[in-house]
Amino acid sequence: MIGKSHKVKKAGDERLLRIVAQLQRQLAEQKVFDQTTVDYSFDNRVLNKILHAKFIFLYEEARRRNTKSSSSSSVITR
């Protein structure tokens, strides 16, 4: 049973890292979009804050779980 729980944790860690990397890319794209937008609406600001909050929450969760990935080691950096 120990092997199965390790596999489940590893699969969860990989999924978490994938989501964190995706949010990181979205934040970078949003930052470029923010700089080029003349009329920045309130809705865009709210969505940007939500995206940032999701990233921070999942980033901290990944750090708390000490996630490691063989495919991308640069996701959990600041």
mmCIF file of the N, C-alpha and C atoms, coordinates in Angstrom:
data_MODEL
# 
_entry.id   MODEL 
# 
loop_
_atom_site.group_PDB 
_atom_site.id 
_atom_site.type_symbol 
_atom_site.label_atom_id 
_atom_site.label_alt_id 
_atom_site.label_comp_id 
_atom_site.label_asym_id 
_atom_site.label_entity_id 
_atom_site.label_seq_id 
_atom_site.pdbx_PDB_ins_code 
_atom_site.Cartn_x 
_atom_site.Cartn_y 
_atom_site.Cartn_z 
_atom_site.occupancy 
_atom_site.B_iso_or_equiv 
_atom_site.pdbx_formal_charge 
_atom_site.auth_seq_id 
_atom_site.auth_comp_id 
_atom_site.auth_asym_id 
_atom_site.auth_atom_id 
_atom_site.pdbx_PDB_model_num 
ATOM 1   N N  . MET A 1 1  ? 0.798   -1.202 0.000   1.00 0.00 ? 1  MET A N  1 
ATOM 2   C CA . MET A 1 1  ? 0.000   0.000  0.000   1.00 0.00 ? 1  MET A CA 1 
ATOM 3   C C  . MET A 1 1  ? 0.843   1.270  0.000   1.00 0.00 ? 1  MET A C  1 
ATOM 4   N N  . ILE A 1 2  ? 2.032   1.199  0.554   1.00 0.00 ? 2  ILE A N  1 
ATOM 5   C CA . ILE A 1 2  ? 2.873   2.388  0.607   1.00 0.00 ? 2  ILE A CA 1 
ATOM 6   C C  . ILE A 1 2  ? 3.225   2.853  -0.799  1.00 0.00 ? 2  ILE A C  1 
ATOM 7   N N  . GLY A 1 3  ? 3.494   1.918  -1.687  1.00 0.00 ? 3  GLY A N  1 
ATOM 8   C CA . GLY A 1 3  ? 3.831   2.272  -3.060  1.00 0.00 ? 3  GLY A CA 1 
ATOM 9   C C  . GLY A 1 3  ? 2.692   2.977  -3.769  1.00 0.00 ? 3  GLY A C  1 
ATOM 10  N N  . LYS A 1 4  ? 1.463   2.546  -3.500  1.00 0.00 ? 4  LYS A N  1 
ATOM 11  C CA . LYS A 1 4  ? 0.308   3.162  -4.142  1.00 0.00 ? 4  LYS A CA 1 
ATOM 12  C C  . LYS A 1 4  ? 0.111   4.596  -3.660  1.00 0.00 ? 4  LYS A C  1 
ATOM 13  N N  . SER A 1 5  ? 0.256   4.830  -2.357  1.00 0.00 ? 5  SER A N  1 
ATOM 14  C CA . SER A 1 5  ? 0.085   6.192  -1.847  1.00 0.00 ? 5  SER A CA 1 
ATOM 15  C C  . SER A 1 5  ? 1.189   7.104  -2.367  1.00 0.00 ? 5  SER A C  1 
ATOM 16  N N  . HIS A 1 6  ? 2.381   6.556  -2.560  1.00 0.00 ? 6  HIS A N  1 
ATOM 17  C CA . HIS A 1 6  ? 3.474   7.348  -3.127  1.00 0.00 ? 6  HIS A CA 1 
ATOM 18  C C  . HIS A 1 6  ? 3.159   7.731  -4.572  1.00 0.00 ? 6  HIS A C  1 
ATOM 19  N N  . LYS A 1 7  ? 2.579   6.796  -5.322  1.00 0.00 ? 7  LYS A N  1 
ATOM 20  C CA . LYS A 1 7  ? 2.210   7.079  -6.711  1.00 0.00 ? 7  LYS A CA 1 
ATOM 21  C C  . LYS A 1 7  ? 1.117   8.134  -6.784  1.00 0.00 ? 7  LYS A C  1 
ATOM 22  N N  . VAL A 1 8  ? 0.165   8.059  -5.861  1.00 0.00 ? 8  VAL A N  1 
ATOM 23  C CA . VAL A 1 8  ? -0.921  9.035  -5.832  1.00 0.00 ? 8  VAL A CA 1 
ATOM 24  C C  . VAL A 1 8  ? -0.375  10.416 -5.505  1.00 0.00 ? 8  VAL A C  1 
ATOM 25  N N  . LYS A 1 9  ? 0.534   10.501 -4.528  1.00 0.00 ? 9  LYS A N  1 
ATOM 26  C CA . LYS A 1 9  ? 1.135   11.787 -4.172  1.00 0.00 ? 9  LYS A CA 1 
ATOM 27  C C  . LYS A 1 9  ? 1.936   12.340 -5.340  1.00 0.00 ? 9  LYS A C  1 
ATOM 28  N N  . LYS A 1 10 ? 2.695   11.473 -6.002  1.00 0.00 ? 10 LYS A N  1 
ATOM 29  C CA . LYS A 1 10 ? 3.502   11.918 -7.133  1.00 0.00 ? 10 LYS A CA 1 
ATOM 30  C C  . LYS A 1 10 ? 2.614   12.440 -8.259  1.00 0.00 ? 10 LYS A C  1 
ATOM 31  N N  . ALA A 1 11 ? 1.513   11.748 -8.537  1.00 0.00 ? 11 ALA A N  1 
ATOM 32  C CA . ALA A 1 11 ? 0.580   12.196 -9.574  1.00 0.00 ? 11 ALA A CA 1 
ATOM 33  C C  . ALA A 1 11 ? -0.044  13.534 -9.186  1.00 0.00 ? 11 ALA A C  1 
ATOM 34  N N  . GLY A 1 12 ? -0.399  13.690 -7.914  1.00 0.00 ? 12 GLY A N  1 
ATOM 35  C CA . GLY A 1 12 ? -0.952  14.956 -7.436  1.00 0.00 ? 12 GLY A CA 1 
ATOM 36  C C  . GLY A 1 12 ? 0.061   16.080 -7.523  1.00 0.00 ? 12 GLY A C  1 
ATOM 37  N N  . ASP A 1 13 ? 1.317   15.780 -7.190  1.00 0.00 ? 13 ASP A N  1 
ATOM 38  C CA . ASP A 1 13 ? 2.374   16.786 -7.280  1.00 0.00 ? 13 ASP A CA 1 
ATOM 39  C C  . ASP A 1 13 ? 2.591   17.223 -8.724  1.00 0.00 ? 13 ASP A C  1 
ATOM 40  N N  . GLU A 1 14 ? 2.594   16.267 -9.639  1.00 0.00 ? 14 GLU A N  1 
ATOM 41  C CA . GLU A 1 14 ? 2.772   16.598 -11.058 1.00 0.00 ? 14 GLU A CA 1 
ATOM 42  C C  . GLU A 1 14 ? 1.632   17.482 -11.553 1.00 0.00 ? 14 GLU A C  1 
ATOM 43  N N  . ARG A 1 15 ? 0.417   17.147 -11.147 1.00 0.00 ? 15 ARG A N  1 
ATOM 44  C CA . ARG A 1 15 ? -0.744  17.953 -11.544 1.00 0.00 ? 15 ARG A CA 1 
ATOM 45  C C  . ARG A 1 15 ? -0.637  19.357 -10.957 1.00 0.00 ? 15 ARG A C  1 
ATOM 46  N N  . LEU A 1 16 ? -0.245  19.443 -9.698  1.00 0.00 ? 16 LEU A N  1 
ATOM 47  C CA . LEU A 1 16 ? -0.091  20.738 -9.043  1.00 0.00 ? 16 LEU A CA 1 
ATOM 48  C C  . LEU A 1 16 ? 0.963   21.583 -9.751  1.00 0.00 ? 16 LEU A C  1 
ATOM 49  N N  . LEU A 1 17 ? 2.090   20.985 -10.090 1.00 0.00 ? 17 LEU A N  1 
ATOM 50  C CA . LEU A 1 17 ? 3.144   21.721 -10.786 1.00 0.00 ? 17 LEU A CA 1 
ATOM 51  C C  . LEU A 1 17 ? 2.700   22.166 -12.172 1.00 0.00 ? 17 LEU A C  1 
ATOM 52  N N  . ARG A 1 18 ? 1.922   21.321 -12.849 1.00 0.00 ? 18 ARG A N  1 
ATOM 53  C CA . ARG A 1 18 ? 1.409   21.691 -14.168 1.00 0.00 ? 18 ARG A CA 1 
ATOM 54  C C  . ARG A 1 18 ? 0.494   22.908 -14.073 1.00 0.00 ? 18 ARG A C  1 
ATOM 55  N N  . ILE A 1 19 ? -0.374  22.914 -13.072 1.00 0.00 ? 19 ILE A N  1 
ATOM 56  C CA . ILE A 1 19 ? -1.301  24.033 -12.888 1.00 0.00 ? 19 ILE A CA 1 
ATOM 57  C C  . ILE A 1 19 ? -0.542  25.296 -12.504 1.00 0.00 ? 19 ILE A C  1 
ATOM 58  N N  . VAL A 1 20 ? 0.450   25.174 -11.621 1.00 0.00 ? 20 VAL A N  1 
ATOM 59  C CA . VAL A 1 20 ? 1.253   26.337 -11.217 1.00 0.00 ? 20 VAL A CA 1 
ATOM 60  C C  . VAL A 1 20 ? 1.984   26.914 -12.429 1.00 0.00 ? 20 VAL A C  1 
ATOM 61  N N  . ALA A 1 21 ? 2.546   26.058 -13.266 1.00 0.00 ? 21 ALA A N  1 
ATOM 62  C CA . ALA A 1 21 ? 3.248   26.529 -14.464 1.00 0.00 ? 21 ALA A CA 1 
ATOM 63  C C  . ALA A 1 21 ? 2.285   27.220 -15.421 1.00 0.00 ? 21 ALA A C  1 
ATOM 64  N N  . GLN A 1 22 ? 1.084   26.675 -15.563 1.00 0.00 ? 22 GLN A N  1 
ATOM 65  C CA . GLN A 1 22 ? 0.083   27.282 -16.437 1.00 0.00 ? 22 GLN A CA 1 
ATOM 66  C C  . GLN A 1 22 ? -0.317  28.659 -15.911 1.00 0.00 ? 22 GLN A C  1 
ATOM 67  N N  . LEU A 1 23 ? -0.554  28.767 -14.611 1.00 0.00 ? 23 LEU A N  1 
ATOM 68  C CA . LEU A 1 23 ? -0.911  30.057 -14.018 1.00 0.00 ? 23 LEU A CA 1 
ATOM 69  C C  . LEU A 1 23 ? 0.235   31.055 -14.140 1.00 0.00 ? 23 LEU A C  1 
ATOM 70  N N  . GLN A 1 24 ? 1.462   30.566 -14.020 1.00 0.00 ? 24 GLN A N  1 
ATOM 71  C CA . GLN A 1 24 ? 2.626   31.435 -14.154 1.00 0.00 ? 24 GLN A CA 1 
ATOM 72  C C  . GLN A 1 24 ? 2.692   32.017 -15.569 1.00 0.00 ? 24 GLN A C  1 
ATOM 73  N N  . ARG A 1 25 ? 2.421   31.174 -16.573 1.00 0.00 ? 25 ARG A N  1 
ATOM 74  C CA . ARG A 1 25 ? 2.396   31.658 -17.961 1.00 0.00 ? 25 ARG A CA 1 
ATOM 75  C C  . ARG A 1 25 ? 1.270   32.662 -18.171 1.00 0.00 ? 25 ARG A C  1 
ATOM 76  N N  . GLN A 1 26 ? 0.094   32.375 -17.602 1.00 0.00 ? 26 GLN A N  1 
ATOM 77  C CA . GLN A 1 26 ? -1.035  33.292 -17.733 1.00 0.00 ? 26 GLN A CA 1 
ATOM 78  C C  . GLN A 1 26 ? -0.734  34.636 -17.085 1.00 0.00 ? 26 GLN A C  1 
ATOM 79  N N  . LEU A 1 27 ? -0.075  34.619 -15.930 1.00 0.00 ? 27 LEU A N  1 
ATOM 80  C CA . LEU A 1 27 ? 0.293   35.874 -15.269 1.00 0.00 ? 27 LEU A CA 1 
ATOM 81  C C  . LEU A 1 27 ? 1.271   36.676 -16.111 1.00 0.00 ? 27 LEU A C  1 
ATOM 82  N N  . ALA A 1 28 ? 2.224   36.001 -16.743 1.00 0.00 ? 28 ALA A N  1 
ATOM 83  C CA . ALA A 1 28 ? 3.185   36.692 -17.601 1.00 0.00 ? 28 ALA A CA 1 
ATOM 84  C C  . ALA A 1 28 ? 2.481   37.309 -18.804 1.00 0.00 ? 28 ALA A C  1 
ATOM 85  N N  . GLU A 1 29 ? 1.558   36.560 -19.407 1.00 0.00 ? 29 GLU A N  1 
ATOM 86  C CA . GLU A 1 29 ? 0.792   37.090 -20.540 1.00 0.00 ? 29 GLU A CA 1 
ATOM 87  C C  . GLU A 1 29 ? -0.071  38.264 -20.100 1.00 0.00 ? 29 GLU A C  1 
ATOM 88  N N  . GLN A 1 30 ? -0.675  38.148 -18.936 1.00 0.00 ? 30 GLN A N  1 
ATOM 89  C CA . GLN A 1 30 ? -1.525  39.215 -18.419 1.00 0.00 ? 30 GLN A CA 1 
ATOM 90  C C  . GLN A 1 30 ? -0.713  40.471 -18.138 1.00 0.00 ? 30 GLN A C  1 
ATOM 91  N N  . LYS A 1 31 ? 0.509   40.301 -17.659 1.00 0.00 ? 31 LYS A N  1 
ATOM 92  C CA . LYS A 1 31 ? 1.370   41.447 -17.376 1.00 0.00 ? 31 LYS A CA 1 
ATOM 93  C C  . LYS A 1 31 ? 1.677   42.214 -18.660 1.00 0.00 ? 31 LYS A C  1 
ATOM 94  N N  . VAL A 1 32 ? 1.960   41.490 -19.733 1.00 0.00 ? 32 VAL A N  1 
ATOM 95  C CA . VAL A 1 32 ? 2.210   42.132 -21.028 1.00 0.00 ? 32 VAL A CA 1 
ATOM 96  C C  . VAL A 1 32 ? 0.942   42.818 -21.515 1.00 0.00 ? 32 VAL A C  1 
ATOM 97  N N  . PHE A 1 33 ? -0.187  42.148 -21.369 1.00 0.00 ? 33 PHE A N  1 
ATOM 98  C CA . PHE A 1 33 ? -1.470  42.717 -21.770 1.00 0.00 ? 33 PHE A CA 1 
ATOM 99  C C  . PHE A 1 33 ? -1.768  43.993 -20.991 1.00 0.00 ? 33 PHE A C  1 
ATOM 100 N N  . ASP A 1 34 ? -1.498  43.982 -19.689 1.00 0.00 ? 34 ASP A N  1 
ATOM 101 C CA . ASP A 1 34 ? -1.751  45.152 -18.847 1.00 0.00 ? 34 ASP A CA 1 
ATOM 102 C C  . ASP A 1 34 ? -0.933  46.355 -19.296 1.00 0.00 ? 34 ASP A C  1 
ATOM 103 N N  . GLN A 1 35 ? 0.291   46.118 -19.710 1.00 0.00 ? 35 GLN A N  1 
ATOM 104 C CA . GLN A 1 35 ? 1.165   47.212 -20.120 1.00 0.00 ? 35 GLN A CA 1 
ATOM 105 C C  . GLN A 1 35 ? 0.748   47.811 -21.457 1.00 0.00 ? 35 GLN A C  1 
ATOM 106 N N  . THR A 1 36 ? 0.103   47.015 -22.305 1.00 0.00 ? 36 THR A N  1 
ATOM 107 C CA . THR A 1 36 ? -0.272  47.505 -23.629 1.00 0.00 ? 36 THR A CA 1 
ATOM 108 C C  . THR A 1 36 ? -1.704  48.002 -23.699 1.00 0.00 ? 36 THR A C  1 
ATOM 109 N N  . THR A 1 37 ? -2.484  47.826 -22.640 1.00 0.00 ? 37 THR A N  1 
ATOM 110 C CA . THR A 1 37 ? -3.885  48.221 -22.646 1.00 0.00 ? 37 THR A CA 1 
ATOM 111 C C  . THR A 1 37 ? -4.024  49.662 -22.175 1.00 0.00 ? 37 THR A C  1 
ATOM 112 N N  . VAL A 1 38 ? -4.758  50.448 -22.961 1.00 0.00 ? 38 VAL A N  1 
ATOM 113 C CA . VAL A 1 38 ? -5.003  51.840 -22.596 1.00 0.00 ? 38 VAL A CA 1 
ATOM 114 C C  . VAL A 1 38 ? -6.179  51.923 -21.628 1.00 0.00 ? 38 VAL A C  1 
ATOM 115 N N  . ASP A 1 39 ? -7.267  51.251 -21.953 1.00 0.00 ? 39 ASP A N  1 
ATOM 116 C CA . ASP A 1 39 ? -8.469  51.281 -21.125 1.00 0.00 ? 39 ASP A CA 1 
ATOM 117 C C  . ASP A 1 39 ? -8.558  49.983 -20.335 1.00 0.00 ? 39 ASP A C  1 
ATOM 118 N N  . TYR A 1 40 ? -8.068  49.994 -19.115 1.00 0.00 ? 40 TYR A N  1 
ATOM 119 C CA . TYR A 1 40 ? -8.018  48.804 -18.266 1.00 0.00 ? 40 TYR A CA 1 
ATOM 120 C C  . TYR A 1 40 ? -9.244  48.799 -17.362 1.00 0.00 ? 40 TYR A C  1 
ATOM 121 N N  . SER A 1 41 ? -10.208 47.924 -17.635 1.00 0.00 ? 41 SER A N  1 
ATOM 122 C CA . SER A 1 41 ? -11.488 47.932 -16.928 1.00 0.00 ? 41 SER A CA 1 
ATOM 123 C C  . SER A 1 41 ? -11.382 47.325 -15.526 1.00 0.00 ? 41 SER A C  1 
ATOM 124 N N  . PHE A 1 42 ? -12.404 47.604 -14.747 1.00 0.00 ? 42 PHE A N  1 
ATOM 125 C CA . PHE A 1 42 ? -12.487 47.071 -13.389 1.00 0.00 ? 42 PHE A CA 1 
ATOM 126 C C  . PHE A 1 42 ? -12.564 45.548 -13.413 1.00 0.00 ? 42 PHE A C  1 
ATOM 127 N N  . ASP A 1 43 ? -13.320 45.004 -14.366 1.00 0.00 ? 43 ASP A N  1 
ATOM 128 C CA . ASP A 1 43 ? -13.442 43.545 -14.484 1.00 0.00 ? 43 ASP A CA 1 
ATOM 129 C C  . ASP A 1 43 ? -12.091 42.898 -14.745 1.00 0.00 ? 43 ASP A C  1 
ATOM 130 N N  . ASN A 1 44 ? -11.281 43.516 -15.592 1.00 0.00 ? 44 ASN A N  1 
ATOM 131 C CA . ASN A 1 44 ? -9.947  42.983 -15.863 1.00 0.00 ? 44 ASN A CA 1 
ATOM 132 C C  . ASN A 1 44 ? -9.086  43.008 -14.609 1.00 0.00 ? 44 ASN A C  1 
ATOM 133 N N  . ARG A 1 45 ? -9.211  44.061 -13.824 1.00 0.00 ? 45 ARG A N  1 
ATOM 134 C CA . ARG A 1 45 ? -8.455  44.146 -12.572 1.00 0.00 ? 45 ARG A CA 1 
ATOM 135 C C  . ARG A 1 45 ? -8.860  43.042 -11.608 1.00 0.00 ? 45 ARG A C  1 
ATOM 136 N N  . VAL A 1 46 ? -10.158 42.801 -11.506 1.00 0.00 ? 46 VAL A N  1 
ATOM 137 C CA . VAL A 1 46 ? -10.659 41.760 -10.605 1.00 0.00 ? 46 VAL A CA 1 
ATOM 138 C C  . VAL A 1 46 ? -10.170 40.392 -11.067 1.00 0.00 ? 46 VAL A C  1 
ATOM 139 N N  . LEU A 1 47 ? -10.272 40.113 -12.363 1.00 0.00 ? 47 LEU A N  1 
ATOM 140 C CA . LEU A 1 47 ? -9.809  38.830 -12.890 1.00 0.00 ? 47 LEU A CA 1 
ATOM 141 C C  . LEU A 1 47 ? -8.309  38.652 -12.681 1.00 0.00 ? 47 LEU A C  1 
ATOM 142 N N  . ASN A 1 48 ? -7.561  39.732 -12.821 1.00 0.00 ? 48 ASN A N  1 
ATOM 143 C CA . ASN A 1 48 ? -6.116  39.679 -12.603 1.00 0.00 ? 48 ASN A CA 1 
ATOM 144 C C  . ASN A 1 48 ? -5.801  39.367 -11.139 1.00 0.00 ? 48 ASN A C  1 
ATOM 145 N N  . LYS A 1 49 ? -6.542  39.978 -10.224 1.00 0.00 ? 49 LYS A N  1 
ATOM 146 C CA . LYS A 1 49 ? -6.339  39.715 -8.786  1.00 0.00 ? 49 LYS A CA 1 
ATOM 147 C C  . LYS A 1 49 ? -6.681  38.264 -8.448  1.00 0.00 ? 49 LYS A C  1 
ATOM 148 N N  . ILE A 1 50 ? -7.758  37.741 -9.033  1.00 0.00 ? 50 ILE A N  1 
ATOM 149 C CA . ILE A 1 50 ? -8.146  36.346 -8.793  1.00 0.00 ? 50 ILE A CA 1 
ATOM 150 C C  . ILE A 1 50 ? -7.077  35.404 -9.322  1.00 0.00 ? 50 ILE A C  1 
ATOM 151 N N  . LEU A 1 51 ? -6.583  35.669 -10.523 1.00 0.00 ? 51 LEU A N  1 
ATOM 152 C CA . LEU A 1 51 ? -5.532  34.844 -11.118 1.00 0.00 ? 51 LEU A CA 1 
ATOM 153 C C  . LEU A 1 51 ? -4.281  34.854 -10.245 1.00 0.00 ? 51 LEU A C  1 
ATOM 154 N N  . HIS A 1 52 ? -3.917  36.025 -9.754  1.00 0.00 ? 52 HIS A N  1 
ATOM 155 C CA . HIS A 1 52 ? -2.740  36.151 -8.894  1.00 0.00 ? 52 HIS A CA 1 
ATOM 156 C C  . HIS A 1 52 ? -2.949  35.402 -7.567  1.00 0.00 ? 52 HIS A C  1 
ATOM 157 N N  . ALA A 1 53 ? -4.140  35.510 -6.995  1.00 0.00 ? 53 ALA A N  1 
ATOM 158 C CA . ALA A 1 53 ? -4.433  34.819 -5.735  1.00 0.00 ? 53 ALA A CA 1 
ATOM 159 C C  . ALA A 1 53 ? -4.386  33.301 -5.915  1.00 0.00 ? 53 ALA A C  1 
ATOM 160 N N  . LYS A 1 54 ? -4.913  32.803 -7.034  1.00 0.00 ? 54 LYS A N  1 
ATOM 161 C CA . LYS A 1 54 ? -4.845  31.364 -7.316  1.00 0.00 ? 54 LYS A CA 1 
ATOM 162 C C  . LYS A 1 54 ? -3.399  30.910 -7.414  1.00 0.00 ? 54 LYS A C  1 
ATOM 163 N N  . PHE A 1 55 ? -2.593  31.696 -8.133  1.00 0.00 ? 55 PHE A N  1 
ATOM 164 C CA . PHE A 1 55 ? -1.190  31.339 -8.303  1.00 0.00 ? 55 PHE A CA 1 
ATOM 165 C C  . PHE A 1 55 ? -0.477  31.295 -6.959  1.00 0.00 ? 55 PHE A C  1 
ATOM 166 N N  . ILE A 1 56 ? -0.655  32.315 -6.145  1.00 0.00 ? 56 ILE A N  1 
ATOM 167 C CA . ILE A 1 56 ? 0.013   32.374 -4.841  1.00 0.00 ? 56 ILE A CA 1 
ATOM 168 C C  . ILE A 1 56 ? -0.415  31.199 -3.962  1.00 0.00 ? 56 ILE A C  1 
ATOM 169 N N  . PHE A 1 57 ? -1.710  30.905 -3.928  1.00 0.00 ? 57 PHE A N  1 
ATOM 170 C CA . PHE A 1 57 ? -2.202  29.805 -3.103  1.00 0.00 ? 57 PHE A CA 1 
ATOM 171 C C  . PHE A 1 57 ? -1.590  28.477 -3.537  1.00 0.00 ? 57 PHE A C  1 
ATOM 172 N N  . LEU A 1 58 ? -1.627  28.187 -4.841  1.00 0.00 ? 58 LEU A N  1 
ATOM 173 C CA . LEU A 1 58 ? -1.104  26.913 -5.329  1.00 0.00 ? 58 LEU A CA 1 
ATOM 174 C C  . LEU A 1 58 ? 0.413   26.857 -5.240  1.00 0.00 ? 58 LEU A C  1 
ATOM 175 N N  . TYR A 1 59 ? 1.074   27.991 -5.431  1.00 0.00 ? 59 TYR A N  1 
ATOM 176 C CA . TYR A 1 59 ? 2.526   28.055 -5.292  1.00 0.00 ? 59 TYR A CA 1 
ATOM 177 C C  . TYR A 1 59 ? 2.938   27.710 -3.862  1.00 0.00 ? 59 TYR A C  1 
ATOM 178 N N  . GLU A 1 60 ? 2.259   28.313 -2.896  1.00 0.00 ? 60 GLU A N  1 
ATOM 179 C CA . GLU A 1 60 ? 2.564   28.036 -1.489  1.00 0.00 ? 60 GLU A CA 1 
ATOM 180 C C  . GLU A 1 60 ? 2.241   26.585 -1.131  1.00 0.00 ? 60 GLU A C  1 
ATOM 181 N N  . GLU A 1 61 ? 1.177   26.044 -1.700  1.00 0.00 ? 61 GLU A N  1 
ATOM 182 C CA . GLU A 1 61 ? 0.839   24.639 -1.459  1.00 0.00 ? 61 GLU A CA 1 
ATOM 183 C C  . GLU A 1 61 ? 1.930   23.727 -2.015  1.00 0.00 ? 61 GLU A C  1 
ATOM 184 N N  . ALA A 1 62 ? 2.439   24.049 -3.190  1.00 0.00 ? 62 ALA A N  1 
ATOM 185 C CA . ALA A 1 62 ? 3.516   23.249 -3.784  1.00 0.00 ? 62 ALA A CA 1 
ATOM 186 C C  . ALA A 1 62 ? 4.774   23.324 -2.924  1.00 0.00 ? 62 ALA A C  1 
ATOM 187 N N  . ARG A 1 63 ? 5.073   24.490 -2.410  1.00 0.00 ? 63 ARG A N  1 
ATOM 188 C CA . ARG A 1 63 ? 6.240   24.624 -1.532  1.00 0.00 ? 63 ARG A CA 1 
ATOM 189 C C  . ARG A 1 63 ? 6.040   23.852 -0.233  1.00 0.00 ? 63 ARG A C  1 
ATOM 190 N N  . ARG A 1 64 ? 4.832   23.913 0.320   1.00 0.00 ? 64 ARG A N  1 
ATOM 191 C CA . ARG A 1 64 ? 4.544   23.213 1.570   1.00 0.00 ? 64 ARG A CA 1 
ATOM 192 C C  . ARG A 1 64 ? 4.682   21.702 1.397   1.00 0.00 ? 64 ARG A C  1 
ATOM 193 N N  . ARG A 1 65 ? 4.292   21.222 0.235   1.00 0.00 ? 65 ARG A N  1 
ATOM 194 C CA . ARG A 1 65 ? 4.365   19.782 -0.041  1.00 0.00 ? 65 ARG A CA 1 
ATOM 195 C C  . ARG A 1 65 ? 5.748   19.345 -0.511  1.00 0.00 ? 65 ARG A C  1 
ATOM 196 N N  . ASN A 1 66 ? 6.676   20.286 -0.662  1.00 0.00 ? 66 ASN A N  1 
ATOM 197 C CA . ASN A 1 66 ? 8.028   19.989 -1.149  1.00 0.00 ? 66 ASN A CA 1 
ATOM 198 C C  . ASN A 1 66 ? 7.986   19.228 -2.472  1.00 0.00 ? 66 ASN A C  1 
ATOM 199 N N  . THR A 1 67 ? 7.191   19.740 -3.396  1.00 0.00 ? 67 THR A N  1 
ATOM 200 C CA . THR A 1 67 ? 7.038   19.044 -4.672  1.00 0.00 ? 67 THR A CA 1 
ATOM 201 C C  . THR A 1 67 ? 8.310   19.148 -5.492  1.00 0.00 ? 67 THR A C  1 
ATOM 202 N N  . LYS A 1 68 ? 8.601   18.075 -6.169  1.00 0.00 ? 68 LYS A N  1 
ATOM 203 C CA . LYS A 1 68 ? 9.753   18.010 -7.061  1.00 0.00 ? 68 LYS A CA 1 
ATOM 204 C C  . LYS A 1 68 ? 9.257   17.427 -8.370  1.00 0.00 ? 68 LYS A C  1 
ATOM 205 N N  . SER A 1 69 ? 9.830   17.898 -9.447  1.00 0.00 ? 69 SER A N  1 
ATOM 206 C CA . SER A 1 69 ? 9.443   17.375 -10.748 1.00 0.00 ? 69 SER A CA 1 
ATOM 207 C C  . SER A 1 69 ? 10.685  17.089 -11.561 1.00 0.00 ? 69 SER A C  1 
ATOM 208 N N  . SER A 1 70 ? 10.663  15.997 -12.260 1.00 0.00 ? 70 SER A N  1 
ATOM 209 C CA . SER A 1 70 ? 11.804  15.666 -13.113 1.00 0.00 ? 70 SER A CA 1 
ATOM 210 C C  . SER A 1 70 ? 11.765  16.457 -14.407 1.00 0.00 ? 70 SER A C  1 
ATOM 211 N N  . SER A 1 71 ? 10.576  16.911 -14.810 1.00 0.00 ? 71 SER A N  1 
ATOM 212 C CA . SER A 1 71 ? 10.455  17.589 -16.098 1.00 0.00 ? 71 SER A CA 1 
ATOM 213 C C  . SER A 1 71 ? 10.720  19.086 -16.015 1.00 0.00 ? 71 SER A C  1 
ATOM 214 N N  . SER A 1 72 ? 10.287  19.744 -14.944 1.00 0.00 ? 72 SER A N  1 
ATOM 215 C CA . SER A 1 72 ? 10.478  21.191 -14.856 1.00 0.00 ? 72 SER A CA 1 
ATOM 216 C C  . SER A 1 72 ? 10.855  21.565 -13.434 1.00 0.00 ? 72 SER A C  1 
ATOM 217 N N  . SER A 1 73 ? 12.100  21.922 -13.238 1.00 0.00 ? 73 SER A N  1 
ATOM 218 C CA . SER A 1 73 ? 12.563  22.268 -11.898 1.00 0.00 ? 73 SER A CA 1 
ATOM 219 C C  . SER A 1 73 ? 12.471  23.759 -11.628 1.00 0.00 ? 73 SER A C  1 
ATOM 220 N N  . SER A 1 74 ? 12.152  24.568 -12.641 1.00 0.00 ? 74 SER A N  1 
ATOM 221 C CA . SER A 1 74 ? 12.169  26.014 -12.467 1.00 0.00 ? 74 SER A CA 1 
ATOM 222 C C  . SER A 1 74 ? 10.804  26.596 -12.134 1.00 0.00 ? 74 SER A C  1 
ATOM 223 N N  . VAL A 1 75 ? 9.791   25.777 -11.926 1.00 0.00 ? 75 VAL A N  1 
ATOM 224 C CA . VAL A 1 75 ? 8.456   26.289 -11.665 1.00 0.00 ? 75 VAL A CA 1 
ATOM 225 C C  . VAL A 1 75 ? 8.365   26.895 -10.275 1.00 0.00 ? 75 VAL A C  1 
ATOM 226 N N  . ILE A 1 76 ? 8.960   26.260 -9.280  1.00 0.00 ? 76 ILE A N  1 
ATOM 227 C CA . ILE A 1 76 ? 8.856   26.730 -7.908  1.00 0.00 ? 76 ILE A CA 1 
ATOM 228 C C  . ILE A 1 76 ? 10.074  27.591 -7.582  1.00 0.00 ? 76 ILE A C  1 
ATOM 229 N N  . THR A 1 77 ? 10.118  28.744 -8.203  1.00 0.00 ? 77 THR A N  1 
ATOM 230 C CA . THR A 1 77 ? 11.164  29.725 -7.919  1.00 0.00 ? 77 THR A CA 1 
ATOM 231 C C  . THR A 1 77 ? 10.537  31.099 -7.885  1.00 0.00 ? 77 THR A C  1 
ATOM 232 N N  . ARG A 1 78 ? 11.212  31.999 -7.251  1.00 0.00 ? 78 ARG A N  1 
ATOM 233 C CA . ARG A 1 78 ? 10.724  33.379 -7.241  1.00 0.00 ? 78 ARG A CA 1 
ATOM 234 C C  . ARG A 1 78 ? 11.826  34.307 -7.612  1.00 0.00 ? 78 ARG A C  1 
# 
